[in-house]
Amino acid sequence: MPKKNPNPKDAPHDAPQPDGPSFEQAIAEVEKIIDRIESGEMGLEDQIEQYARGAEMLKRCRAVLDRCEQRVEEITAQLDKSDRPADMGADGGE
């Protein structure tokens, strides 16, 4: 039986996307990777491996941000579209 999310509003922010971790999870992982590399306690090969993983997470973050930016632009365009007729009538069509 699937678990129910007690607060459905939180689901999009907390749930990982089907194609990878959520934005927040990816950022947290990048921060951990940076801490591990900066600690100096890892060998060079491990550092390179972690660097590559961090690069993957940053790519994921950029993709999420790009999708969010596109969505904001779509919403703004819809708002602009719905506001135009009202604006034209309110200011006399100037």
HELIX and SHEET records of a PDB file:
HELIX    1   1 PRO A    8  ASP A   10  5                                   3    
HELIX    2   2 ALA A   11  ASP A   14  1                                   4    
HELIX    3   3 PHE A   23  SER A   39  1                                  17    
HELIX    4   4 LEU A   44  ALA A   90  1                                  47    
END                                                                             
